[in-house]
Amino acid sequence: MYHVNIILACSLAVAVNAAALNVPSNNMASVDYKKVPIKEKPLFQPPLQEIVDVLSAGLTSTFETVNVSAEDSPDLTRSPYNLTSPGLTGNARLVEIGGPPYLLPLVQRDKLYDLAALAQHLQRDPALVAGAGAGPWPHIGVNCEGIINLSIRNGTVDQGTRIVSVEPVGAAKGSSRYLQRQLPSSETRTALLGNYLLSEGKPGKGTRIVSVEPVGAAKGSSRYLQRLLPSSETRTALLGNYLLSEGKPGKVIKVVAKKRIGPSNFITAIRETLKNHYGDKIVGLGGMFLLRAGKVKFHVMPDFSSSALCTDDDVDSWLHYFEMSAPITHVGTLVTGDHGLDLRVQHFHGFSQHGDGGHYHYDTTPEAVEYEGYFALASHIIRVDAPDQTHAVGRD
Protein backbone atom coordinates (compact mmCIF):
# COMPACT_ATOMS: atom_id res chain seq x y z
CA MET A 1 0.00 0.00 0.00
CA TYR A 2 1.08 3.58 -0.47
CA HIS A 3 -0.32 7.03 0.21
CA VAL A 4 -1.70 9.04 -2.71
CA ASN A 5 -2.63 12.68 -3.11
CA ILE A 6 -6.34 12.75 -2.28
CA ILE A 7 -7.09 15.34 -4.96
CA LEU A 8 -5.49 13.08 -7.58
CA ALA A 9 -7.38 10.18 -6.07
CA CYS A 10 -10.60 12.16 -6.45
CA SER A 11 -10.02 12.75 -10.14
CA LEU A 12 -9.16 9.10 -10.67
CA ALA A 13 -12.19 7.98 -8.68
CA VAL A 14 -14.56 10.11 -10.72
CA ALA A 15 -13.22 8.58 -13.91
CA VAL A 16 -13.04 4.99 -12.70
CA ASN A 17 -15.89 4.66 -10.21
CA ALA A 18 -18.67 6.85 -11.57
CA ALA A 19 -20.16 3.90 -13.40
CA ALA A 20 -20.07 1.84 -10.20
CA LEU A 21 -22.42 4.12 -8.27
CA ASN A 22 -25.51 2.33 -9.55
CA VAL A 23 -24.31 -1.26 -9.23
CA PRO A 24 -27.30 -3.58 -8.58
CA SER A 25 -27.38 -4.81 -4.99
CA ASN A 26 -29.11 -8.12 -5.61
CA ASN A 27 -26.92 -11.22 -5.43
CA MET A 28 -23.67 -9.30 -4.97
CA ALA A 29 -20.85 -11.65 -4.05
CA SER A 30 -18.81 -11.04 -0.92
CA VAL A 31 -15.03 -10.76 -1.05
CA ASP A 32 -13.25 -14.12 -1.42
CA TYR A 33 -10.74 -14.20 1.45
CA LYS A 34 -8.49 -16.55 -0.52
CA LYS A 35 -8.01 -13.79 -3.10
CA VAL A 36 -7.25 -10.76 -0.89
CA PRO A 37 -4.16 -10.02 1.22
CA ILE A 38 -4.34 -10.96 4.90
CA LYS A 39 -1.46 -9.99 7.17
CA GLU A 40 -0.96 -10.62 10.87
CA LYS A 41 1.44 -8.95 13.28
CA PRO A 42 1.97 -9.42 17.03
CA LEU A 43 1.04 -6.73 19.53
CA PHE A 44 2.85 -5.88 22.75
CA GLN A 45 1.20 -7.49 25.78
CA PRO A 46 2.19 -5.90 29.08
CA PRO A 47 0.81 -7.39 32.31
CA LEU A 48 -2.79 -6.37 32.96
CA GLN A 49 -1.89 -4.87 36.33
CA GLU A 50 0.73 -2.69 34.65
CA ILE A 51 -1.92 -1.35 32.26
CA VAL A 52 -4.19 -0.73 35.25
CA ASP A 53 -1.47 1.35 36.90
CA VAL A 54 -0.74 3.30 33.70
CA LEU A 55 -4.40 4.15 33.07
CA SER A 56 -5.11 4.90 36.73
CA ALA A 57 -2.46 7.61 36.66
CA GLY A 58 -2.97 8.91 33.13
CA LEU A 59 -6.75 9.22 32.94
CA THR A 60 -6.99 11.62 35.88
CA SER A 61 -6.14 14.51 33.55
CA THR A 62 -9.29 13.78 31.54
CA PHE A 63 -11.81 12.61 34.17
CA GLU A 64 -12.44 13.75 37.72
CA THR A 65 -13.27 10.23 38.91
CA VAL A 66 -11.24 7.26 37.59
CA ASN A 67 -11.33 3.63 38.75
CA VAL A 68 -9.32 1.07 36.76
CA SER A 69 -8.96 -2.61 37.66
CA ALA A 70 -8.12 -6.03 36.21
CA GLU A 71 -11.04 -8.32 36.98
CA ASP A 72 -13.51 -10.78 35.53
CA SER A 73 -16.11 -9.02 33.43
CA PRO A 74 -19.78 -9.35 34.33
CA ASP A 75 -22.00 -11.51 32.12
CA LEU A 76 -22.04 -9.24 29.07
CA THR A 77 -25.07 -10.98 27.56
CA ARG A 78 -27.20 -9.42 30.29
CA SER A 79 -28.76 -5.97 30.25
CA PRO A 80 -27.56 -3.25 29.97
CA TYR A 81 -24.58 -4.66 28.01
CA ASN A 82 -26.51 -6.92 25.60
CA LEU A 83 -23.59 -8.57 23.81
CA THR A 84 -23.82 -12.03 22.24
CA SER A 85 -21.10 -13.56 24.43
CA PRO A 86 -20.66 -13.59 28.20
CA GLY A 87 -17.05 -12.38 27.99
CA LEU A 88 -14.35 -10.95 25.73
CA THR A 89 -11.35 -13.20 26.30
CA GLY A 90 -9.86 -16.32 24.73
CA ASN A 91 -7.28 -15.93 21.94
CA ALA A 92 -8.27 -12.27 21.56
CA ARG A 93 -7.09 -10.57 18.38
CA LEU A 94 -7.98 -7.38 16.55
CA VAL A 95 -9.18 -7.45 12.95
CA GLU A 96 -9.26 -4.51 10.56
CA ILE A 97 -11.05 -5.02 7.25
CA GLY A 98 -10.85 -2.73 4.22
CA GLY A 99 -10.53 0.97 4.96
CA PRO A 100 -11.75 4.51 4.26
CA PRO A 101 -10.29 4.48 0.70
CA TYR A 102 -13.06 2.02 -0.21
CA LEU A 103 -15.61 4.67 0.82
CA LEU A 104 -13.80 7.87 -0.16
CA PRO A 105 -13.61 9.74 -2.49
CA LEU A 106 -16.28 7.49 -4.07
CA VAL A 107 -17.66 4.19 -2.84
CA GLN A 108 -16.45 0.83 -4.11
CA ARG A 109 -19.66 -1.14 -3.73
CA ASP A 110 -18.05 -4.49 -4.41
CA LYS A 111 -16.28 -4.39 -1.04
CA LEU A 112 -18.66 -6.64 0.88
CA TYR A 113 -17.27 -8.84 3.64
CA ASP A 114 -19.00 -11.87 5.14
CA LEU A 115 -17.91 -12.11 8.78
CA ALA A 116 -19.10 -15.69 9.19
CA ALA A 117 -17.00 -16.65 6.17
CA LEU A 118 -14.02 -14.77 7.64
CA ALA A 119 -14.28 -16.68 10.92
CA GLN A 120 -14.39 -19.92 8.95
CA HIS A 121 -11.39 -18.84 6.85
CA LEU A 122 -9.43 -18.09 10.03
CA GLN A 123 -10.60 -21.38 11.56
CA ARG A 124 -12.29 -19.64 14.47
CA ASP A 125 -15.27 -21.53 15.91
CA PRO A 126 -16.55 -20.75 18.45
CA ALA A 127 -16.12 -17.05 17.76
CA LEU A 128 -17.31 -13.66 18.89
CA VAL A 129 -16.96 -10.80 16.41
CA ALA A 130 -17.72 -7.38 17.87
CA GLY A 131 -16.88 -3.89 16.69
CA ALA A 132 -17.49 -0.92 14.42
CA GLY A 133 -17.96 -1.06 10.67
CA ALA A 134 -20.12 -0.09 7.73
CA GLY A 135 -23.35 -2.06 7.60
CA PRO A 136 -24.35 -4.36 4.72
CA TRP A 137 -25.87 -1.80 2.36
CA PRO A 138 -27.46 -4.47 0.07
CA HIS A 139 -29.59 -5.63 3.00
CA ILE A 140 -31.62 -2.39 3.06
CA GLY A 141 -30.50 -0.85 -0.23
CA VAL A 142 -28.68 2.14 1.29
CA ASN A 143 -25.50 2.96 3.18
CA CYS A 144 -25.67 2.46 6.95
CA GLU A 145 -23.65 2.20 10.15
CA GLY A 146 -22.95 -1.28 11.52
CA ILE A 147 -22.68 -2.15 15.20
CA ILE A 148 -21.29 -5.67 14.88
CA ASN A 149 -22.19 -8.14 17.62
CA LEU A 150 -22.40 -11.76 16.49
CA SER A 151 -21.44 -15.20 17.77
CA ILE A 152 -20.66 -18.39 15.87
CA ARG A 153 -20.79 -21.78 17.55
CA ASN A 154 -20.59 -25.11 15.73
CA GLY A 155 -21.20 -23.26 12.49
CA THR A 156 -24.41 -21.61 13.72
CA VAL A 157 -24.71 -17.82 13.79
CA ASP A 158 -26.40 -15.97 16.63
CA GLN A 159 -26.82 -12.45 15.32
CA GLY A 160 -26.97 -9.39 17.52
CA THR A 161 -25.82 -6.84 14.97
CA ARG A 162 -27.71 -3.57 14.60
CA ILE A 163 -27.66 -1.26 11.62
CA VAL A 164 -28.57 2.41 11.83
CA SER A 165 -29.65 4.45 8.83
CA VAL A 166 -30.69 8.02 8.16
CA GLU A 167 -34.40 8.44 7.47
CA PRO A 168 -35.79 9.49 5.08
CA VAL A 169 -33.29 8.82 2.29
CA GLY A 170 -32.20 12.19 0.88
CA ALA A 171 -33.32 14.21 3.92
CA ALA A 172 -31.46 17.42 4.68
CA LYS A 173 -29.32 17.66 7.78
CA GLY A 174 -31.50 18.60 10.72
CA SER A 175 -34.62 17.00 9.27
CA SER A 176 -33.33 13.44 9.22
CA ARG A 177 -33.56 10.77 11.85
CA TYR A 178 -31.54 7.58 12.25
CA LEU A 179 -32.86 4.04 12.01
CA GLN A 180 -31.32 1.14 13.93
CA ARG A 181 -31.98 -2.41 12.72
CA GLN A 182 -30.88 -5.87 13.83
CA LEU A 183 -29.42 -8.17 11.18
CA PRO A 184 -30.64 -11.74 10.69
CA SER A 185 -28.28 -14.57 11.61
CA SER A 186 -27.87 -15.36 7.92
CA GLU A 187 -26.47 -11.89 7.16
CA THR A 188 -22.84 -11.85 8.30
CA ARG A 189 -21.36 -9.52 5.68
CA THR A 190 -19.89 -6.05 6.07
CA ALA A 191 -18.60 -3.69 3.40
CA LEU A 192 -15.69 -1.36 2.61
CA LEU A 193 -13.89 -1.12 5.95
CA GLY A 194 -13.97 -2.21 9.58
CA ASN A 195 -12.16 -2.77 12.86
CA TYR A 196 -13.29 -5.76 14.90
CA LEU A 197 -12.60 -7.95 17.91
CA LEU A 198 -12.97 -11.67 17.10
CA SER A 199 -13.71 -14.18 19.87
CA GLU A 200 -15.65 -17.36 20.70
CA GLY A 201 -19.10 -16.05 21.62
CA LYS A 202 -22.32 -17.67 22.73
CA PRO A 203 -25.87 -16.74 21.61
CA GLY A 204 -26.71 -13.14 22.41
CA LYS A 205 -28.46 -9.95 21.55
CA GLY A 206 -27.41 -9.15 17.99
CA THR A 207 -25.53 -6.91 15.57
CA ARG A 208 -27.06 -3.55 14.67
CA ILE A 209 -26.72 -1.36 11.60
CA VAL A 210 -27.46 2.35 11.48
CA SER A 211 -28.40 4.36 8.40
CA VAL A 212 -29.70 7.85 7.67
CA GLU A 213 -33.41 7.99 6.89
CA PRO A 214 -34.86 8.98 4.55
CA VAL A 215 -32.37 7.91 1.91
CA GLY A 216 -30.90 11.02 0.30
CA ALA A 217 -32.00 13.20 3.20
CA ALA A 218 -30.20 16.50 3.49
CA LYS A 219 -28.67 17.51 6.79
CA GLY A 220 -31.31 19.13 8.97
CA SER A 221 -34.22 17.17 7.54
CA SER A 222 -33.20 13.62 8.39
CA ARG A 223 -33.82 11.25 11.28
CA TYR A 224 -32.19 7.95 12.22
CA LEU A 225 -33.57 4.42 12.43
CA GLN A 226 -31.99 1.41 14.18
CA ARG A 227 -32.69 -2.14 12.99
CA LEU A 228 -31.66 -5.57 14.30
CA LEU A 229 -30.23 -7.82 11.59
CA PRO A 230 -31.49 -11.39 11.11
CA SER A 231 -29.14 -14.33 11.61
CA SER A 232 -29.09 -14.90 7.85
CA GLU A 233 -27.32 -11.55 7.26
CA THR A 234 -23.65 -11.73 8.27
CA ARG A 235 -22.14 -9.21 5.85
CA THR A 236 -20.56 -5.84 6.44
CA ALA A 237 -19.26 -3.35 3.90
CA LEU A 238 -16.22 -1.25 3.06
CA LEU A 239 -14.45 -1.01 6.43
CA GLY A 240 -14.51 -2.32 9.97
CA ASN A 241 -12.55 -2.67 13.20
CA TYR A 242 -13.40 -5.77 15.23
CA LEU A 243 -12.43 -7.79 18.27
CA LEU A 244 -12.15 -11.51 17.48
CA SER A 245 -11.97 -13.84 20.50
CA GLU A 246 -13.57 -16.86 22.10
CA GLY A 247 -16.02 -14.69 24.00
CA LYS A 248 -15.14 -16.39 27.27
CA PRO A 249 -15.44 -14.90 30.75
CA GLY A 250 -12.02 -13.93 32.04
CA LYS A 251 -9.74 -11.17 33.23
CA VAL A 252 -10.20 -7.88 31.40
CA ILE A 253 -9.36 -4.25 32.02
CA LYS A 254 -12.29 -2.44 33.60
CA VAL A 255 -12.33 1.35 33.32
CA VAL A 256 -14.91 3.48 35.11
CA ALA A 257 -14.66 7.22 34.45
CA LYS A 258 -16.97 10.06 35.47
CA LYS A 259 -17.15 13.82 34.88
CA ARG A 260 -14.89 14.73 31.97
CA ILE A 261 -12.49 17.59 32.74
CA GLY A 262 -10.14 17.26 29.75
CA PRO A 263 -10.57 17.69 25.97
CA SER A 264 -10.26 14.03 24.87
CA ASN A 265 -13.09 11.55 24.52
CA PHE A 266 -13.12 8.32 26.56
CA ILE A 267 -11.37 6.15 23.96
CA THR A 268 -8.83 8.78 22.89
CA ALA A 269 -7.87 9.33 26.52
CA ILE A 270 -7.22 5.61 27.00
CA ARG A 271 -5.30 5.24 23.73
CA GLU A 272 -3.13 8.32 24.22
CA THR A 273 -2.34 7.38 27.81
CA LEU A 274 -1.12 3.97 26.66
CA LYS A 275 0.79 5.43 23.72
CA ASN A 276 2.54 7.99 25.90
CA HIS A 277 3.71 5.24 28.23
CA TYR A 278 4.59 2.44 25.80
CA GLY A 279 5.89 4.50 22.88
CA ASP A 280 6.83 2.32 19.90
CA LYS A 281 5.56 -0.84 21.63
CA ILE A 282 2.13 -1.15 20.04
CA VAL A 283 -0.69 -2.16 22.38
CA GLY A 284 -4.17 -3.13 21.17
CA LEU A 285 -7.45 -3.35 23.08
CA GLY A 286 -10.86 -4.52 21.94
CA GLY A 287 -14.14 -4.66 23.74
CA MET A 288 -17.05 -2.56 24.85
CA PHE A 289 -17.99 0.39 26.96
CA LEU A 290 -21.33 1.47 28.35
CA LEU A 291 -22.41 5.09 28.47
CA ARG A 292 -24.24 4.92 31.81
CA ALA A 293 -25.15 8.60 32.07
CA GLY A 294 -25.02 11.65 29.87
CA LYS A 295 -25.29 12.34 26.15
CA VAL A 296 -22.93 11.84 23.22
CA LYS A 297 -22.37 13.17 19.72
CA PHE A 298 -22.80 10.46 17.07
CA HIS A 299 -22.78 10.51 13.31
CA VAL A 300 -24.81 8.34 10.97
CA MET A 301 -23.72 8.04 7.35
CA PRO A 302 -26.34 8.93 4.74
CA ASP A 303 -26.50 7.03 1.46
CA PHE A 304 -23.34 7.00 -0.64
CA SER A 305 -22.30 10.32 -2.13
CA SER A 306 -22.63 10.69 -5.91
CA SER A 307 -19.95 13.38 -5.86
CA ALA A 308 -16.37 12.82 -4.75
CA LEU A 309 -15.60 13.52 -1.07
CA CYS A 310 -12.00 14.76 -1.23
CA THR A 311 -11.38 16.43 2.14
CA ASP A 312 -12.36 16.03 5.77
CA ASP A 313 -14.56 19.11 5.33
CA ASP A 314 -16.36 17.32 2.48
CA VAL A 315 -16.89 14.30 4.71
CA ASP A 316 -18.10 16.47 7.60
CA SER A 317 -20.65 18.17 5.33
CA TRP A 318 -21.88 14.78 4.11
CA LEU A 319 -22.28 13.09 7.51
CA HIS A 320 -25.40 13.55 9.65
CA TYR A 321 -24.77 14.31 13.33
CA PHE A 322 -27.07 13.63 16.27
CA GLU A 323 -26.98 13.94 20.05
CA MET A 324 -27.93 10.63 21.65
CA SER A 325 -28.69 9.60 25.22
CA ALA A 326 -27.57 6.95 27.72
CA PRO A 327 -27.64 4.05 28.16
CA ILE A 328 -25.70 3.12 25.00
CA THR A 329 -23.47 0.06 24.49
CA HIS A 330 -20.38 0.71 22.34
CA VAL A 331 -18.14 -1.90 20.68
CA GLY A 332 -14.83 -1.46 18.88
CA THR A 333 -11.04 -1.43 19.02
CA LEU A 334 -8.05 0.80 19.67
CA VAL A 335 -4.34 0.47 18.90
CA THR A 336 -1.49 2.74 19.92
CA GLY A 337 0.29 2.63 16.55
CA ASP A 338 -0.12 1.93 12.85
CA HIS A 339 2.24 -1.09 12.77
CA GLY A 340 2.89 -0.39 9.07
CA LEU A 341 -0.57 -1.77 8.25
CA ASP A 342 -2.52 1.44 7.54
CA LEU A 343 -4.61 0.96 10.67
CA ARG A 344 -7.47 3.03 11.98
CA VAL A 345 -6.20 3.61 15.50
CA GLN A 346 -9.62 3.81 17.17
CA HIS A 347 -13.16 3.09 16.08
CA PHE A 348 -16.28 2.51 18.22
CA HIS A 349 -19.98 2.32 17.34
CA GLY A 350 -22.90 2.20 19.76
CA PHE A 351 -26.42 0.76 19.96
CA SER A 352 -29.22 0.98 22.48
CA GLN A 353 -32.51 -0.59 23.42
CA HIS A 354 -34.25 2.76 22.86
CA GLY A 355 -33.18 3.19 19.22
CA ASP A 356 -30.14 5.45 19.51
CA GLY A 357 -27.04 4.29 17.69
CA GLY A 358 -24.19 5.22 15.36
CA HIS A 359 -20.52 6.26 15.32
CA TYR A 360 -19.18 7.58 18.63
CA HIS A 361 -17.38 10.95 18.68
CA TYR A 362 -17.47 12.38 22.22
CA ASP A 363 -19.78 13.15 25.12
CA THR A 364 -21.66 16.46 25.10
CA THR A 365 -22.44 16.54 28.84
CA PRO A 366 -19.03 16.43 30.53
CA GLU A 367 -20.41 17.27 33.97
CA ALA A 368 -22.82 14.34 33.92
CA VAL A 369 -21.07 11.71 31.83
CA GLU A 370 -20.34 8.25 33.23
CA TYR A 371 -18.45 5.54 31.31
CA GLU A 372 -17.99 1.87 32.22
CA GLY A 373 -15.66 -0.05 29.90
CA TYR A 374 -14.39 -3.63 29.58
CA PHE A 375 -11.41 -4.30 27.30
CA ALA A 376 -9.52 -7.42 26.30
CA LEU A 377 -5.79 -7.17 25.63
CA ALA A 378 -5.16 -8.41 22.08
CA SER A 379 -2.18 -10.58 21.12
CA HIS A 380 -2.19 -9.82 17.37
CA ILE A 381 -3.65 -7.54 14.72
CA ILE A 382 -5.04 -9.18 11.57
CA ARG A 383 -5.21 -6.89 8.52
CA VAL A 384 -7.64 -7.98 5.81
CA ASP A 385 -7.81 -6.52 2.28
CA ALA A 386 -5.99 -3.27 3.00
CA PRO A 387 -6.35 -0.76 0.12
CA ASP A 388 -3.37 -0.64 -2.25
CA GLN A 389 -3.64 3.15 -2.33
CA THR A 390 -4.55 4.93 0.88
CA HIS A 391 -5.09 8.40 2.31
CA ALA A 392 -5.79 10.06 5.65
CA VAL A 393 -9.28 11.43 4.92
CA GLY A 394 -12.29 10.23 6.93
CA ARG A 395 -10.43 8.69 9.87
CA ASP A 396 -12.16 10.49 12.77
N, C-alpha and C positions, 0 to 999 in steps of 0.2 A: 504494500500500500504506500501511497505517497500523497502529500498535501498538494492541492491545486488552488489556483486563484479562483475564488468563488464567482467573480464576475465572468471569467472565462468559462467556468463550469455552467453558469446560467445560460450563456449563449449556446454552449454545446447541448445543454439539456433541452432548450427550446427546439433546436433542430432535430435532436434524436428522439425526444420523448413526447413531443406534442401529439403524435399519433397514438401514443399509448394511454392517453387520458381517458379514452372511452372504451377500454378493453372490457369485453363482457365478463361478468363475475361468475356466471354459471360454470360449474365443472372446472374451475381453475385448479391446476395441479400445484401442490405444495413443493417447496424446494426439496430436491433429492440430496440427502446429507452425504451420500457417497460421492457426490459431484462438486461439493463446495469445500473450501479449506476449513479445517478445524485444527486449532492450535491449543495447547495446554501448557501453562507455566505454573510453577509452585509459588505460593505466597508465604510470607514470613509469619510464623506462628509463635508469638510470645506467650508465656504463661497467662492464663486468664486473670489471675490475681494481679499480675503486673499491669494488665490493661485496666483493671479496676482502679488501681492506684493512679495511673496516668489520667484517666478520665475524671476521677474524683477531684484531682487538683486542677485540671485544665478547664473543666466546664463551669467552674465558679465565676469565671469572667463573663459568662453568657447568661447564666440563670442564678437567681437568688437562692433557690433551694435545689440541691443536687444530692442524690443518693444512688451510688453505683455499687453493684455486688455481683459475685459469681455464684449462681444458684440454679437449682432446677426450675425450669419454667412451669407455670401453671398449665393445666390442660387447655391448650389453645383452640380446641374445637368448641369450647363452651363460650357462651356470651360473656363479655362483649367482644371477644377476640374473633370468633367465628372463622377460624382457619379449617382446612380439611385434614390436618394432622395434629396430633396432640403435642408434638414438639418440633424442634428445628434441627436436631443433631443427627449424627450418623453419616460419616463420609461426606461432610458438607463441602460443597464447591460452589463457586460463582460461575454463572454462564452469561455471556453477552452475545446476543444474536443481531446480525445486521448492523445498522447504524443510521444516524441522521442523513447521510448522503443518499440513502434510498428513499427519503421523504423530500429532501430539499436539494436543489431548487425546485424540481418537479418530481412527483411520485413515480416510483417504479412498482407498478401494481403486481408484477409477477413475484415479488418478494413476500411469499406466504410461507409460514413455518408451522409445521404440525409438531406440537410439543410432545404428544404421545409417541410419535415416530422418533423424535429426538431421544427420548428416554430409552426407547428400544434400541436405537443405534448405539447409544452409550452403554447399553447393557445394565440399565438401572431399573430394577423392579424388585421390591417396592420403591416408589419414588414420590417425593413431594416436589412440585415445582411452584414457586411463589415469587412474584415480583411485578415489575412495572414494564409495560410494553404497549404497542399499538394493538388494538383489537382487530379481530378478523373481519375486515370490511365487507367481504362477500356475504357474510352471515346476515347483515341488515342492509347491504347495498350502499353504505356510506362509511366514511372514515370515523373512527371512534377510539376512545381511550380503553385500554385493557388493564384490569386489576386481576392478575393471574393468581389462581389459588386452586390447584387441582392435585389429586392424588391418583396414583396408579398402583394397583396391587393384583398380582397374578393376571396381569393383562387387562384388568377391568378399570375403567376410568370413573372416578368420583369427582364430579365437576363442581367447583365453587366459584368459578370465574365470573366476574361482572364486567359488563361493558357499559360505558357512559357516552352518550351522544348528545349533540346540540339539537334542540328542537325549536321551531321547525327548520327543516333544511333550507338554507338560504337566508335565515333571519339575520337582521342587523344586530351588532353588538348592543346589549342592553335590552333587547326585546326577545332574546333567546332564553331557553332553559336547557338543562342537561338531562339526559335520560340514561339511567343505569339499568343494565340487563344482566341476567345470569345466563351463561352459555350452557348448552346441553353437554352431557358427558361425551357425546360423539364428536363434538367440535373442540379439537385440541390444537388448532393452528393459531399462529400469530403472523404478523406481517412486518416487513421493513427493518425493524430494529427492536432490541430488547435487552434488558439486564435482569437475570433471574437467579434465584437460589433453587437448587435441585436437591430433593431429599426423598426418603421413603415415607410417604404419608399414608394415613388411613382415611376412610370416608369422612367427608366434612361438608362445609357450607358453600363452596362454589366460587368459581372465577367470575369476575364482573367485567363488563366493558362499558365505556362511557363515550357518548357521542353528542355532538351539538344538534339540537332539534329546534326548528325544522331544518332539514338539509338545505344548505345555501343561505342560511340565515345570516344577516349582517349583524355586526356587533351592536348591542343595544336593543335588539328585537328578538333575541333568541332565549331559549330556556334549555335546561339539561334533563336528560332522562336516563335512569340507570336500569339495566336489564341483567338478569341472571342467565348465563348460557346453559344450554342443555348438555348432557354428558356426551352427546354425539358430536359436539363442536369443540375441537381441541386445537384449533389453529390460532396463531397470532399473525401480525403483519409487520414488515418493515424493520422493526427494532425492538429490543427488549433486554432487560437486566434482571436476572433471576437467581434465586437461591435454589440449588439442587442438593437434596440430602435424603436421608432415610426417614425424616419426620419423626424421629424418636424423642421421647422425653430425655432430658439430660442437662448437663451444666451449660448455661449460657450466660451472657453478660446482660444483666438487668440495669437499665438506666431510668431513673425517675427524676424529672426536672420540672420545676415550677417557677413561674414569674420570670419572664425573659427580661434581662437587663442589658444585653449586648446586641449587636447588629445581626449576628448570624442566625440562621434557622437551626432547628434541632439537629438535623443530619449534618449540615455543614460544620456545626460546632464540634460534633463528635469526630468527623473526618479530619478537620484541621488540627484538632488536639492530638490525634494519633500521628498525623503527618509531621507535626512539629517535633514530636518526641522521637519517632522512628526514622525520620529522614528518608534515605534511599531504600530502606527495608520496607517493602510494600506489604501492607496489611489489608485484608479484605473481610468485611462483615456482611452477612445477609440475614434478613429476618423481618420483624414487624415492629411497629410501634402504634400505640393507641393514643389518640387525642382524647383525653378524659374530660377536659374542660377548655372552653374558649372557642375561637373561630379561626379559620385559616383561609388564605388565598389559594385557590386552585385554578388551573386552566383546563378547558375541554377543547380538543381540536374540532373545528368544523370539518365539512367535507373537503376533499383535496382541492388545492388551489389550481385553477386553470392557468394562472400566470406565475412566472418564476418568482420564488422567494429567495432573494439573493443576500439579504443582510439580516441581522438580528432584529432590526427595526421592522423589516418586512414581516418577519415571523411574529413579532409582537402585535402588529396590526391585524394579522390573520387570526391569531388565537382568541378565544373567548374566555374571559376571566369572571370568576364568581367567588363570593365569600360563602363559606360553608361552615356548618356547626357541628360540634362534638355531640355524641361520640363517633369517631371515625377510625377505622382500622386501616393502617398503611402497610404495604409490603414492598420490599425492594432490596437494593444492595448499595454498598459504598466500598471504594478502594482508595488507598492513599497515593497511588501513582498509576501511570499509564502502562507501565511494563512493556513498552514498545508494541502494544497491541491495539492502539487507537481506542482506548476504553473511555466510556462515559463514567466519570468518577463517582457520581451519585445519582440515584434515580429511584423515586418512591411514588407510588400511586395509592389512593385511598378509596374505600367503599364504606357504606353504612347501611344500617337497617332502615333508615328513614329516607333513603334515596339520594343523599349527597355522595359525590364521588368524582374523582379526576386526578390530575397531576398536582402533587404537593409543591408549593413554593415556600410559604412561611406563614406563621401565625399573625393575625391582625389584632389580637387582644393580649399584648404582652403581660399586662397586669394580672390577667385571669388564667393564662394558659397553663395547662398541666399535661405533660407527656409521660407515658410509661412504655418503655421499649425493651424488647428481647432480641438479642442478636447472637447468631452462631458465628464462630471464628472459622473462616474457610481455609482449606489447605491448598487449593489450586484455583486458578481462573481458566475457564474454557472459553475460547473465542471462536465463534461460529460465523462463517460467511462474512468476514470483514470486508467492507468496500475496498476495491483496488485504489480508488481515488477518494480522498477524504478532505474534509474542511472542518472548521471550528464553529460553524453557524448552527444555531438551534440546540445548544447543549445545556441550557439552563434547566 
